[in-house]
Amino acid sequence: MKITVMGAGSWGTALAIHFALHGHETAVWSRNPEHMENLARDRENKRYLPGFALPAGLTVHTNLNEALAGAELVLIVTSVAGLRDSAKLLAEHGAGHLPVLTACKGFEQDTGLLTFQVVKEVLPNNPNIGVLSGPSFAQELAQQLPCAVVLASENKAWVEELVGRLNTNVLRLYGSEDAIGVAVGGAVKNIMAIATGLSDGLGYGLNARAALVTRGLAEITRLAVAMGAQPKTMMGLAGIGDLILTCTGALSRNRRVGLGLAKGKELHQVLTEIGHVSEGVSTIEEVFNTACTYQIDMPITQTLLQLIRKELDARQVVERLMDREARFE
């Protein structure tokens, strides 16, 4: 296939590298021309994914029209904040009909929309819009270590075709019609990773971590099902799989946010030190607002929101969660 990747952060670069290595003509573009010029010159993303050379089949573009020429699939791998503008650019460049996969995780601020819903709102006549999500770190995919993720769309026939064309022994793909469940799982697990990072950073131990991961899965499932997802999706790669990886993996940016906050650092300092977007932080308030809309109890999310608002400190967050009233599970 001819694949165009919009977004040249760590995950966008890793996906572009992977598809190019597996025989797909791949183009990468971002709205930062200086970054793309550096990428083209160095043939390496020294800022976001150092140490991995761009393969010969991967072209780098500062011009979006050139990047989209002949494309059969567009992967939008920006931050969620940049997703709507990216979809609008597709329409403006006459490419709004192209199949689109979102590979970012979160709820759009102010609207509370999931990633694929944002694209559907911008491109209402496009029948081929979906989500790529699951347990996956950019560095490991770029290194060609095996992982498995989910492609989800309400258009089952298209997803089945896409899985067949893109599946490899490195990036194992599973299809799903539950775009809501896959998108919610990918978004809310980042919040739970901040909570487990807090707990680990404060030295509460592995028992507490297991409790947070398990109760975090319960929160994600309650919200996803209320929004129209299938419960079984939360038992798969896009649910518990992604949750486990993000809550326990050393490469997890959201887990590192929690670890930093546990040391008493200010949030802005932690985010500056990480140097990458940590979607869990910007997702907390939108998830809490969505939970209120559906009247869903999400105590981990609510307590983390109090931390972000400086109503509680890091230790009070974990203590508040562990001191909750006993109940049947």
C-alpha positions in Angstrom: 0.0 0.0 0.0 0.9 3.7 -0.2 0.6 4.9 3.3 0.9 8.5 4.5 1.6 9.2 8.2 0.6 12.6 9.5 2.7 13.3 12.6 6.4 12.7 13.2 6.7 12.1 16.9 8.0 8.9 18.3 4.9 6.7 17.5 4.3 8.2 14.1 7.9 7.6 13.2 7.9 4.1 14.5 4.8 3.2 12.5 6.3 4.8 9.4 9.6 2.8 9.8 7.7 -0.4 10.4 5.4 -0.1 7.3 8.4 0.9 5.1 10.4 -2.1 6.3 7.5 -4.4 5.3 7.2 -3.3 1.7 4.8 -0.4 1.9 5.6 2.8 0.1 5.4 5.2 3.1 5.5 8.9 3.5 5.7 11.0 6.7 4.7 14.6 7.1 4.2 17.0 10.0 3.3 20.7 10.3 6.7 21.5 11.7 8.9 22.1 8.6 12.1 22.5 10.6 11.6 19.1 12.2 10.9 17.5 8.8 14.0 19.1 7.3 16.1 17.7 10.1 14.4 14.3 9.6 15.2 14.4 5.9 18.8 15.4 6.4 19.6 13.0 9.3 17.4 10.1 8.2 16.8 9.7 11.9 14.3 11.3 14.3 16.9 12.5 16.8 14.4 14.5 18.7 11.7 11.9 19.4 13.0 8.5 18.4 16.9 8.6 18.3 18.9 5.6 17.3 16.7 4.3 14.4 17.6 5.0 10.8 14.8 5.7 8.4 14.6 2.9 5.8 14.9 3.6 2.1 11.2 3.1 1.4 10.2 6.0 3.8 10.0 9.5 2.3 10.0 12.7 4.3 7.9 15.6 3.3 7.3 19.3 4.2 4.6 19.5 1.6 1.4 17.7 2.4 0.2 17.5 -1.2 3.3 15.6 -2.1 3.0 13.3 1.0 -0.6 12.5 0.0 0.1 11.8 -3.6 -1.2 8.3 -4.5 -2.0 7.5 -0.8 -4.3 4.6 -0.1 -4.4 5.0 3.7 -3.7 8.0 6.1 -2.5 7.4 9.6 -3.0 10.5 11.8 -0.5 10.1 14.6 -0.5 13.6 16.1 -1.5 14.5 19.6 -5.3 14.5 20.2 -5.1 18.3 20.3 -3.8 18.3 16.8 -6.2 15.7 15.4 -9.1 17.9 14.3 -6.8 20.3 12.4 -5.1 17.3 10.7 -8.5 16.0 9.5 -9.4 19.5 8.3 -6.1 19.6 6.3 -7.1 16.3 4.6 -10.4 17.9 3.4 -8.6 21.1 2.4 -6.1 19.2 0.3 -8.8 17.2 -1.5 -8.0 14.0 0.4 -11.0 13.8 2.7 -12.2 10.6 0.9 -9.0 8.6 1.8 -9.3 5.9 4.5 -8.1 7.2 7.8 -6.8 5.5 11.0 -6.2 7.5 14.1 -3.3 6.3 16.1 -3.5 8.8 19.0 -5.2 8.1 22.3 -7.5 10.4 24.3 -10.7 12.4 24.4 -10.8 15.8 22.5 -10.9 18.6 25.0 -14.1 20.6 25.2 -16.1 18.2 22.9 -15.3 15.0 24.8 -15.2 13.2 21.4 -13.1 10.1 20.9 -10.5 10.2 18.2 -12.4 8.5 15.4 -15.5 10.6 16.2 -13.5 13.8 15.7 -12.5 12.6 12.2 -16.0 11.5 11.4 -17.3 14.9 12.4 -14.8 16.6 10.1 -15.2 14.1 7.2 -18.9 13.0 7.5 -19.0 11.4 4.0 -15.9 9.2 4.6 -17.0 5.6 5.3 -13.6 4.3 6.1 -12.5 5.8 9.5 -11.0 3.8 12.3 -8.7 3.4 15.3 -5.3 1.7 15.8 -4.7 1.0 19.4 -3.2 -1.6 21.8 -0.1 -2.3 23.9 2.7 -0.9 21.9 5.8 1.2 22.7 7.4 3.1 19.8 11.0 2.1 20.6 10.1 -1.6 20.5 8.2 -1.4 17.2 11.1 0.6 15.6 13.4 -2.1 16.9 11.1 -4.7 15.2 10.2 -6.5 18.4 6.8 -8.2 18.1 3.6 -6.7 19.4 -0.1 -7.0 18.8 -2.6 -4.2 18.3 -6.2 -3.7 17.3 -7.7 -2.0 14.2 -11.3 -1.0 14.9 -14.0 0.6 12.8 -17.7 0.5 12.5 -17.0 -0.6 8.8 -16.3 -4.3 9.3 -15.5 -5.1 5.7 -12.9 -2.4 5.4 -11.2 -3.4 8.7 -11.1 -7.0 7.5 -9.4 -6.0 4.3 -7.0 -3.7 6.1 -5.9 -6.3 8.6 -5.2 -8.7 5.7 -3.1 -6.2 3.9 -1.1 -4.8 6.9 -0.7 -7.8 9.2 2.9 -8.9 9.8 4.8 -11.2 12.1 6.1 -8.1 13.9 2.9 -6.1 14.1 0.2 -8.6 14.6 -3.2 -7.0 13.9 -6.6 -8.0 15.2 -9.8 -6.5 13.7 -12.7 -5.2 15.7 -16.1 -3.5 15.1 -16.0 -1.9 18.6 -14.4 1.4 17.8 -15.8 3.0 20.9 -14.4 0.3 23.2 -11.0 0.3 21.6 -10.8 4.1 21.7 -11.9 4.4 25.3 -9.5 1.7 26.4 -6.6 3.5 24.8 -7.5 6.8 26.3 -8.4 6.0 29.9 -5.5 3.5 30.5 -3.2 6.6 30.4 -4.9 8.0 33.5 -4.5 4.7 35.4 -0.8 4.6 34.5 -0.4 8.0 36.2 -2.1 6.5 39.3 0.1 3.4 39.4 3.2 5.6 38.8 2.2 7.6 41.9 1.7 4.5 44.0 5.0 3.0 42.9 6.9 6.2 43.3 5.6 6.5 46.9 6.7 2.9 47.6 3.3 1.4 48.2 4.4 -1.9 46.7 3.2 -4.5 44.2 0.0 -5.3 46.0 -1.2 -1.7 45.7 -0.1 -1.6 42.1 -2.2 -4.7 41.3 -5.2 -3.3 43.1 -5.0 0.0 41.1 -4.6 -1.8 37.8 -7.6 -4.1 38.5 -9.8 -1.3 39.8 -8.6 0.9 36.9 -9.9 -1.8 34.5 -13.2 -1.7 36.3 -13.4 2.1 35.8 -12.5 1.9 32.1 -15.1 -0.9 31.5 -17.9 1.0 33.3 -17.3 4.1 31.2 -16.8 2.2 27.9 -20.0 0.1 28.3 -22.0 3.2 29.2 -20.8 4.8 26.0 -21.8 1.8 23.9 -18.8 -0.5 23.9 -18.8 -4.3 24.3 -17.5 -5.5 27.7 -15.4 -8.2 26.0 -13.3 -5.5 24.3 -11.9 -4.5 27.7 -10.6 -8.1 28.2 -8.5 -7.8 25.1 -5.5 -6.0 23.7 -7.1 -2.6 23.6 -8.3 -2.9 27.2 -6.4 -4.9 29.7 -3.4 -5.5 27.4 -2.7 -1.8 26.9 -3.5 -1.1 30.6 -0.9 -3.6 31.9 1.8 -2.3 29.5 1.2 1.4 30.3 0.9 0.9 34.0 4.0 -1.3 34.4 6.4 -0.6 31.4 9.5 1.5 32.0 8.9 3.2 28.7 5.5 4.5 29.6 5.4 8.3 29.7 2.2 8.5 31.7 3.7 6.2 34.4 6.7 8.5 34.5 4.3 11.4 35.1 3.1 9.6 38.2 6.6 8.8 39.3 7.7 12.4 39.0 4.7 13.7 40.9 5.4 11.2 43.7 8.8 12.9 44.1 7.0 16.2 44.8 7.8 17.8 41.4 5.4 20.3 39.8 3.4 18.9 36.9 4.9 21.3 34.4 8.4 20.3 35.5 7.6 16.6 35.1 6.2 17.1 31.6 9.2 19.3 30.6 11.6 16.6 31.7 9.7 13.9 29.8 9.8 16.0 26.6 7.0 14.2 24.9 3.2 14.5 25.0 1.7 12.6 27.9 -2.0 12.3 26.9 -3.1 11.0 30.3 -2.8 14.5 31.8 -5.0 16.3 29.3 -7.4 13.4 29.3 -8.3 13.4 33.0 -10.8 16.3 33.0 -12.6 15.2 29.8 -12.9 11.6 31.1 -14.3 12.9 34.4 -16.8 15.1 32.7 -17.8 12.2 30.4 -18.2 10.0 33.5 -20.5 12.7 35.1 -22.6 12.8 31.9 -23.1 9.1 32.1 -23.4 9.0 35.9 -20.4 6.6 36.1 -18.4 6.3 39.4 -14.7 6.7 38.5 -12.9 7.3 41.8 -9.3 7.0 40.5 -10.0 9.5 37.7 -11.8 11.9 40.1 -8.9 11.8 42.7 -6.3 12.4 40.1 -8.2 15.4 38.9 -8.0 16.8 42.4 -4.3 16.2 42.3 -3.9 18.1 39.0 -6.0 20.9 40.4 -3.7 20.9 43.5 -6.6 20.1 45.8 -4.7 17.0 47.0 -1.0 16.1 47.1 0.5 12.8 45.7 0.4 10.9 49.0 -3.2 12.0 49.7 -4.3 10.6 46.3 -3.2 7.1 47.1 -4.4 7.2 50.7 -7.8 8.5 49.6 -8.1 5.6 47.1 -7.1 3.0 49.6 -9.3 4.4 52.3 -12.5 4.2 50.3 -15.5 2.6 51.9 -15.6 -1.2 51.7 -18.0 -2.7 49.2 -18.8 -5.8 47.2 -16.7 -6.0 44.0 
